Amino acid sequence: MEYFYVFQTLMHWLKTALFFLIAGMVVGCASRDLPRDPALVAERKGITFLSREVPAWRKDNGCFSCHNNGDAARALYLASQKGYRIPAPVLAATTAWVTHPQRWDENKGDPGFSDKRLADLQFAASLLAAKSSDLIEDSSGMKLAATRLLSGQAADGSWPIEAKDTLGSPATYGAPLATHIAVLVLSQIDSAEAHSAKAKAEQWLRTQVPVNTVLNASTLLMALQDVQDADAETKRQQCLQFIRRAQTSDSAWGPYANSPSEVFDTAMVLLALAPMRANPDIAALIQSGRSYLAANQYDDGSWPETTRPSGGESYAQRLSTTGWAVQALLQTRD
């Protein structure tokens, strides 16, 4: 009987290894015809890494996480939208989870490390990414997901995931980025309550978020991307000036104008600049950021986690950092 269990365990691990080997091969096939630009190679390695890690958390821990099934999964949904062939089992559990917001309270995470408002934001953002990638047929869960977000809005219109003035991180966002993501979700819902909450959030972003960090400048650029008025244009120019001034000697970005480069902050700049890449000056900034990301990737396809303060160790932040880096590379490809 003991030999039977040993054989059964061995077969399980062999099947798992074979699955992820095939997953890596299939992901790589999606863009085999592309030139071996280091940033494109980094993009594919990152997607292969996330294809292995995203489903592993649920299997190993019995719950869904903000980092694996939020930020990291969103990168894979975007990769699918951009033409990568992500094997169906990689995102199956995440998709089944995020499409049923009524079950989110049943998640069996560690209460000491769980934040309901953050989890609602992360899972709602994944649901939106799945919808945008045409990987779900029924998007009725969006309304319930948006309703859940409404309870997390503060009186001033923001989503205060962390203490006021706390510098946001890859997995926990900070209030400006959290508020911007909430606006993206609420934009999917046509209701008076959603419109009112969205208007308050947009007003808070425009008037209460200072352009004093790279993350704030990047978030505001994304939030004001389609706003056409003089005040919005003035704010956009402030953000662009700050980003140019904050670029480091290695042509990337850290959290502040005089701080060392970080992967997350660089990824956020690339995402903010992506819609403007037709401008040659902006294209040059993007290229420098892409080169930085390619040069600072680990051999396994992940990126070193951006932590606050810098230099910490965190699996959650590593997965989220890698998710943001992959999204940045995907959105800034020619």
N, C-alpha and C positions, 0 to 999 in steps of 0.2 A: 504493500500500500504506500509506503514511504517513497518508493521509486516512482510510483504513479504521480504523486504530488510534485516531485522534482521534475518529471517529464512535463507535466502540465504547466508548471511555472516557466520552464525553459521555452515551451512553445509560445506562451503569452509574450515573453520578451522578444522572441524572434519575430512574431507578428508585428509587435509595436515598432521594432527597429526597421522592418521591411516597409511598414506604412510610411514612416517619416523619411526613409530613403527615397521612396517613390514620390512623396510630397515635395521633397527638395528638387528632384529631377523635373517634375511637372512644372513647378514654379519657374525653374530656370528656362524651360522650353518656351515660356511665353514671350521672351524677348531675345532669343538666341541670335536673331538677325541684327541686333543693335551693335554698334561699334563698342569696343571695350574701353569706353570712357570710364575712368576710375569711379565716378559718381554713379554711373549706371551699374557697374559691378557691385558697388556698395549697396545700392538699392535692392538688387536681386538677393544678395547675401542677407540683408535685413529681412526681407520677406520670407526667405527660407527659415531663418531663425524664429520669426514670429509664428510661422506655420507649425512649428514644433511646439512652441511654448504656450500658445493661446489655448489649445484644448487640454494641455497637460494639467493646468491648475485645477480645473473641475474634477479631473480624474484622481488627482493626488490629494485634494483637500476637501472634496465633497461640497464645494460652494462656488459661487461666481464672484470674481473680484473686479474692482475698479480698474486695476492695471492691466490684467490679462484680457478680460471681457469688455473693458472700456477702451482705453487708449490704444492698446495693442491690436484689438480686434478691429477698431475703426481704420487702422492702417491697412489691414487685410481687405476690408470692404472697399476701401479706395483703390487698392491694387487690383481687385476684381473689376472695378469700374474702368480702370485704365487699361485693361486687356490681359492681365495675368490670369492664368488658369489655376485658381486656388482649389485644391481637392475638396469635395463637398464635406467630408467628415471634419475638416479643420474648423469650420465655422458653424457646423450644424447645431451644437449644443448652445453656443452663444446666441444664434439666431432664434432658437426655440425659447430661450430665456428672455431676451429683450422684447420679443413680440407679445409677451404676456405680463404687462406691468402689474396686474393684480396679484401676481405671485412674488413680487420683489420683496415684500416684507417677510417672506418665508426663507430668505437666504440665510444659511447657517454659518455666517462668518463670525470671527472672534469679536464679541461686543466691544472689547477694549480697543479694537483697531477699526471699528466701523463707524461711518458717518452717513446717516440716512440721506441728508441733502446732497452730499457728494456722490453717493451711490446712485441716487435718482438722476443726477446730472450726467454721470458717466454712462449709465445704461440707456438713458434717453438719447444721448448723442450717438451711441452705437446703433440704436433703433433707427435714427435718422440716416446714418451711414448705410445701413442695410437697405433701407427704402430707396436711397439715392442710387444704390448699386443694382436695383431691380432684383434683389435676392429674396424679397418677400412679396407674396401676392396680396395679402390682406394687411393694410396699414392702419386698421382701426385702432390699434394699440397706441398710435401717436396721440390721440386725444386724451387718453387716460394718462399717458406719460407726461403730457403737458400739464394736466390737472395736478399731478403729483408735484411738479416743480413749483406751482403757484404757492404752495404752503411754505416754501423755503425763501420766498422773497421778503426782504426787509422793507420797512416803511419808506425808506429813501429810494427804493426801486432796485437795489442791488441784491446779489446773492452772496452773503458774507460767509463763505465756506471756512475761511480762516480769520484770525483776529485782524482788526483794522490795521492797514498799512503793512501787513505781513507780505514779504516778497513771495509770490506764487512759485510753485514747483511743478514739475511735469505731471505728477499724479494728483496734486491737491489744488492746483490752478491759482488760487488767490481770487479775491472778489472781482476784479475787472474781467479776467478771462472766464470765470464761472458765469458772470452776468452775460457776457457775449454769447457763450454757448447756450444759455437759457433762452436768449432772444432768437437764436437760430431754430430752436425747437418750437418756441411759441409761434414763430412765423408760419408754421405748418398748420395752425389751427385757426379757423374762422369763427371766433366767438367774441362777444363783447368783453368778457373777462380776460381772455388772452390778449386782445388788442390793448386793453388798458394797462395790463402788466408789462407788455412789451414797450409801450410808450414811456412808462415810468423808468424802465431799465435803460432805454436808449437815452433818455434825458440825463440820467445819472452818469452814464458813460461819457456823454458830451461835456458835462459841466463839473463833475466831481472827481474825475480821474486825472491826476497830474502827469505830465510827460516828464517823468523823472527816473524811469527805469526802462531798459530795453523791452521788457515784457509788456509794460504799460503802453509804450509807443507802438509796439507791434499789434497789440490787441486793439488799440484805437484805430489804427490803419485798417484793420479787418472790419471793425464795426462801422466805420464811416465810408467804406468802399463805394457804396452806391448812393450816398447822400449828396445831393447837389444843392448846396447853398454856400454863401460866403464864409460863414462861421466854420462849417465843416472843412472847407478848403484851407482855411487858416490853420485849423487843428492838424490837418494832414501834413501841411508843410512843416509845422513844428515837429511832428513825429519823424518825418524824413530827415530833417536837420539833425535831430537827436541821434537817429540811427547812424547817419554818416559820421557824426562826431564820436560816437561810441565804438566805432570799428577799431579792433585791436591791431597790434603789430603783425599778428598772424592772419589778418584779414577776415576775422570772424567776430563774434560778439559774446560778451559776458553780461551779467545782470545790470551793471552800471557802466558809466562812461569810462571809468578808469580801472575796471576789474578784469582779470584774466578770462579768456574765452571759455564758454561752456556749450555743450552740444544742444541743450534745450533752448537756450536763448538764441543761438544761431539758427536753429530750426524755426523758431517763431518769427524771426526776421524774414527768413525765406518765404514762409507762408504769407506774411503780410505783403511782401514785395511781388509775389507771383503774378497778381493781376496787372502789374505795371511793367512786366518784363520786356515789352516792346520798346521801352525807352532804353537807349544804349547805356546810359549811366546806371540805370537800375539793373540792367542785364549784367553789367560788370560786377556790381555788388553781389548779385545772385551767384554768379560763377565763383566768386571767391568763397562764399559760404558753402557751396556744394563741394568745392575742393577741400575745405576744412573738414566737412563731415566724412568725406571719403578717406581722408588721411588719419582720422581718429577713431575708426571703427575697429572693434575687436575681431580676432580671427573667426570667432564663432558666429559673426553676423550681427551681434549686438553692439551697443555703444555704451561707454562708461556713464553711469547714472549721474545726472545733475542733482545734487542735493543742496539744501540750504541749512547750515553753511556748507560750502564746497568741501569735497573730499570724503564724504560719508559713504557708507555701504548700505545699500537697500535694493533688494530684489524688485520690490514694487516700483521704485523710481527708475530702476534700470529698464524694466519692461515699458514703462510709460515713456521714458526718454527715447528708447528705440522706436516706439510707435510714432512719436512726434518727428523723429529724424526721417523715418521712412515716408511719412506723409509729406514732409518738406521736399524730399527728393522727387517724389512722384508729381507733386504740383508744380515743380519748377523745371521739369523736363521740356525740351523743345519738341 
